């Protein structure tokens, strides 16, 4: 067994990975507005670390011009020519573990959240970056379908995930929970796996990724999505999720201190479908947390609650109203690259 340890998101970072939106992605109908979000996001990230951007070569000059105009230091940006199907780097980017030989990148398989969407190009993005010597450390390919948004860790032996996603046959066939746990223990060095049975968001394509529902925070803190409205279709499932989270403990057997995030007002797409807006989809940086906001009355309360869970971090709002149009948010479009990786 390899002595790997899955690293917590709040451990020191060298960079954050983004895939830039362009006309050949699903962002085409919203391209102007979503590009503004990416420019602002890049500027915010570069206050705390660097940014690694993958994009087709033809749009590199446009990206550089936009970032220069916003005042993003050129030495904080690494641009690589890589083509992807879309921009959800959380789910196809490399996952970092530490080892006695230093950090290692694990490249799991990505099949478009259970073969719902084209993902052939996304699935080789990490390999393309490794071939272009973007990384300082080895990249190990793992023959298991696993998305970064499906797992949460405290970096100390605890993993949190959902059965609805990881045990869905559309990922790895009829794998048993025991078989999957053995694989996760092997590659992540975890000794405690908390399986969440409840909780979902209408409009979610991921089969209930944990990063839309509940997140681990430093100091055995845990934030989760609450739904106080008994008339809402999510009410029962999220109440059951809350009760189950209250029973969770970490690898040492100690309980979590729970913080309930507010429930934004329903947001609908142009065709009337409800969109999966969630404040849990935040991005942790070196000394800061970027929190998605939705031009909603609950935005300020969400910032305050996440501030309670991250008392040593600066809490920064990022307007993600346009991101939710494609059924994802801030954490979904980013992947942290810890110190030593780039």
C-alpha positions in Angstrom: 0.0 0.0 0.0 1.3 3.4 -0.9 1.5 5.9 2.0 -0.6 8.5 0.3 -2.5 11.2 2.1 -5.3 13.2 0.5 -4.6 16.9 1.2 -7.2 19.3 2.6 -8.2 22.2 0.4 -7.0 24.7 3.0 -3.4 23.4 2.9 -0.9 25.8 1.2 -1.5 26.3 -2.5 0.7 27.2 -5.4 -2.0 27.8 -7.9 -5.6 27.3 -8.9 -6.5 25.7 -12.2 -9.2 27.1 -14.6 -10.4 26.2 -18.0 -11.3 29.4 -19.9 -14.8 29.6 -21.4 -15.0 30.2 -25.1 -17.5 29.9 -28.0 -17.0 26.2 -28.5 -18.1 25.4 -24.9 -21.6 25.4 -23.5 -21.0 28.9 -22.3 -21.6 30.3 -25.8 -25.0 31.8 -25.0 -23.6 33.6 -21.9 -20.0 34.2 -23.1 -19.7 37.9 -22.4 -21.1 37.7 -18.9 -19.3 34.5 -17.9 -16.0 35.9 -19.2 -16.4 38.8 -16.8 -16.8 36.4 -14.0 -13.6 34.5 -15.0 -11.6 37.7 -15.2 -12.8 38.8 -11.7 -12.2 35.3 -10.3 -8.7 35.3 -11.8 -7.9 38.7 -10.2 -9.2 37.5 -6.8 -7.2 34.3 -6.9 -4.0 36.1 -7.9 -4.2 38.1 -4.7 -3.4 34.9 -2.9 -1.7 32.5 -5.3 -1.1 31.9 -9.0 -3.6 30.8 -11.7 -3.0 28.0 -14.2 -5.3 28.5 -17.2 -6.0 26.0 -20.0 -7.5 27.3 -23.2 -7.2 26.9 -27.0 -4.1 28.8 -28.4 -6.3 31.1 -30.5 -7.8 32.8 -27.4 -4.6 33.3 -25.4 -4.1 36.9 -26.6 -7.7 37.7 -25.7 -7.3 36.3 -22.2 -4.0 38.1 -21.7 -5.6 41.4 -22.8 -8.6 41.0 -20.5 -6.4 40.1 -17.5 -3.9 42.9 -18.2 -6.8 45.4 -18.3 -8.1 44.1 -14.9 -4.6 44.5 -13.4 -3.7 40.8 -13.0 0.1 40.5 -12.8 1.4 38.6 -15.8 3.8 36.6 -13.6 0.8 35.2 -11.6 -0.7 33.5 -14.7 0.3 30.3 -16.4 -1.4 29.8 -19.8 -1.4 26.4 -21.4 -2.7 25.3 -24.8 -5.1 22.5 -23.9 -8.5 21.8 -25.4 -11.4 20.7 -23.2 -15.0 19.9 -23.6 -16.0 22.3 -20.9 -14.8 24.2 -17.9 -15.5 22.1 -14.8 -11.9 21.5 -13.8 -12.9 20.4 -10.3 -14.1 17.2 -11.8 -11.4 16.4 -14.3 -8.4 18.2 -12.9 -5.7 16.3 -11.0 -6.2 15.4 -7.3 -3.2 16.0 -5.1 -2.0 13.6 -2.4 1.1 13.9 -0.3 3.6 11.1 0.1 7.1 10.5 1.7 8.5 11.6 -1.7 6.5 14.8 -1.8 3.2 15.7 -3.6 1.8 13.4 -6.2 -1.0 14.1 -8.7 -3.7 11.4 -9.3 -5.5 11.5 -12.6 -8.8 9.6 -12.1 -11.1 8.9 -15.0 -13.9 11.4 -15.9 -16.9 10.2 -17.9 -19.1 13.3 -18.0 -20.9 12.6 -14.7 -22.1 9.1 -15.7 -21.9 9.6 -19.5 -24.4 12.5 -19.5 -22.1 14.7 -21.5 -19.1 14.5 -23.9 -16.0 14.2 -21.8 -13.3 12.7 -24.0 -11.2 15.9 -24.1 -11.8 16.7 -20.5 -10.5 13.3 -19.5 -7.1 13.9 -21.0 -6.5 17.5 -19.8 -4.3 16.4 -16.9 -2.2 14.2 -19.1 -1.8 17.0 -21.6 -0.6 19.4 -18.9 1.8 16.8 -17.6 3.1 16.3 -21.2 3.6 20.0 -21.4 5.6 19.9 -18.2 3.1 22.1 -16.3 3.7 20.0 -13.2 6.8 19.6 -11.0 5.6 16.2 -9.7 4.6 12.9 -11.3 1.0 12.3 -12.5 -0.3 8.8 -11.8 -3.3 7.6 -13.9 -6.0 5.7 -11.9 -8.4 3.4 -13.5 -11.4 4.6 -11.5 -14.1 7.1 -12.4 -14.0 9.8 -9.7 -14.7 13.6 -9.7 -13.1 16.0 -7.3 -16.4 17.6 -6.5 -17.6 14.2 -5.1 -15.2 14.1 -2.2 -14.3 16.2 0.8 -11.4 15.6 3.3 -9.9 17.2 6.4 -6.5 16.0 5.3 -6.3 13.9 8.6 -7.8 10.6 7.5 -11.5 11.5 7.0 -13.4 11.5 3.7 -17.0 12.6 3.2 -19.0 11.7 0.1 -22.4 10.7 -1.1 -23.7 7.2 -1.9 -25.8 8.7 -4.7 -22.7 9.7 -6.6 -19.8 7.3 -5.8 -21.9 4.2 -5.8 -23.9 5.1 -8.9 -23.5 2.3 -11.5 -23.0 5.1 -14.2 -19.5 5.7 -12.8 -17.8 2.3 -12.1 -20.5 -0.3 -12.8 -21.7 -2.5 -9.9 -18.8 -1.8 -7.6 -19.6 -2.6 -4.0 -19.2 -0.1 -1.2 -16.5 -2.3 0.4 -14.5 -2.5 -2.9 -14.7 1.2 -3.3 -13.7 2.0 0.2 -10.6 -0.2 -0.2 -9.7 1.8 -3.3 -10.2 5.1 -1.6 -8.2 4.0 1.4 -5.4 2.9 -0.9 -5.1 6.1 -2.8 -6.1 8.7 -0.2 -4.8 7.1 3.0 -8.2 7.7 4.7 -9.4 5.6 7.7 -12.9 7.0 8.1 -15.4 7.5 5.3 -18.6 9.3 6.1 -21.3 8.3 3.5 -24.1 10.8 3.1 -27.4 9.2 2.2 -29.6 12.3 1.9 -29.6 15.6 0.1 -29.8 16.7 -3.4 -30.3 19.9 -5.5 -32.9 20.1 -8.3 -31.1 20.7 -11.6 -27.9 19.1 -10.4 -26.2 17.0 -13.1 -23.6 15.4 -10.8 -25.8 12.8 -8.9 -25.4 14.8 -5.6 -21.8 15.9 -5.4 -20.8 16.6 -1.8 -19.4 20.0 -2.7 -22.9 21.3 -3.4 -24.3 20.1 -0.1 -21.8 19.9 2.8 -18.1 21.0 3.2 -15.4 20.2 5.7 -13.6 23.2 7.2 -10.6 23.5 9.5 -10.9 22.7 13.2 -13.6 20.0 12.8 -16.1 22.5 11.5 -18.7 21.5 8.9 -21.0 23.7 6.8 -24.1 22.4 5.1 -27.0 23.6 3.0 -30.2 24.1 5.0 -33.8 24.5 3.7 -36.1 26.1 6.3 -39.2 26.1 3.9 -41.5 23.1 4.4 -43.1 23.9 1.1 -39.9 23.5 -0.8 -39.3 20.3 -2.7 -35.9 20.0 -1.0 -37.1 20.3 2.5 -37.4 16.7 3.6 -34.2 15.5 2.0 -32.1 18.4 3.5 -33.7 17.9 6.9 -32.6 14.2 6.8 -29.2 15.3 5.6 -28.9 17.7 8.6 -29.8 14.9 11.0 -27.2 12.5 9.5 -24.5 15.2 9.5 -25.1 15.6 13.2 -24.1 12.0 13.7 -20.8 12.2 11.7 -17.4 12.1 13.4 -13.9 12.4 12.1 -11.2 9.7 12.0 -10.5 10.3 15.7 -14.1 9.8 16.6 -14.8 13.4 17.5 -18.0 15.2 16.3 -18.2 18.3 14.1 -19.4 21.7 14.9 -22.1 22.4 12.3 -23.0 25.6 10.6 -26.1 25.9 8.5 -25.9 27.9 5.3 -29.0 29.8 4.2 -31.2 28.8 1.3 -31.3 31.1 -1.7 -34.5 31.9 -3.4 -35.3 29.6 -6.3 -33.5 30.5 -9.6 -34.8 29.3 -12.9 -33.4 29.0 -16.3 -35.0 30.6 -19.4 -36.8 27.3 -20.1 -38.3 27.2 -16.5 -36.0 24.6 -15.0 -34.8 25.1 -11.5 -31.1 25.7 -11.1 -28.9 24.2 -8.4 -27.8 27.4 -6.6 -25.8 26.7 -3.4 -23.6 28.6 -1.1 -21.7 25.4 -0.2 -19.8 25.6 -3.5 -17.1 28.0 -2.2 -13.3 28.0 -3.1 -10.7 27.9 -0.3 -7.5 29.9 -1.0 -4.4 30.7 1.0 -5.9 32.8 3.8 -9.2 33.5 1.9 -12.5 31.9 0.9 -14.3 33.0 -2.3 -18.0 32.5 -1.8 -20.5 32.3 -4.6 -23.3 34.8 -4.4 -26.5 35.0 -6.5 -27.9 38.6 -6.2 -30.1 37.1 -3.4 -31.2 38.5 0.0 -29.5 35.6 1.7 -26.0 36.4 0.2 -24.8 38.4 3.2 -25.9 35.7 5.7 -24.1 33.1 3.7 -20.9 35.2 3.8 -21.3 35.6 7.6 -21.9 31.9 8.2 -18.9 30.8 6.1 -16.8 33.5 8.0 -17.8 31.7 11.3 -16.5 28.4 9.9 -13.3 30.1 8.6 -12.4 32.6 11.3 -8.8 32.9 10.1 -9.7 33.5 6.5 -10.8 36.6 4.6 -14.3 36.0 3.1 -14.8 37.4 -0.4 -18.0 37.4 -2.4 -18.0 36.5 -6.1 -21.2 37.0 -8.1 -21.9 33.6 -9.7 -25.4 34.3 -11.0 -24.3 33.5 -14.5 -22.4 30.4 -13.5 -25.5 28.7 -12.2 -27.0 28.9 -15.7 -24.8 26.0 -16.5 -25.7 24.1 -13.3 -22.5 24.7 -11.5 -20.7 27.3 -9.4 -17.4 28.5 -8.0 -15.9 25.3 -6.6 -17.0 23.4 -9.7 -14.9 25.6 -12.1 -11.7 25.5 -10.1 -9.1 23.0 -8.8 -6.5 23.9 -6.3 -2.8 22.9 -6.9 -1.0 22.6 -3.6 2.5 24.0 -2.9 5.2 22.1 -4.8 3.0 20.9 -7.7 3.6 23.8 -10.2 
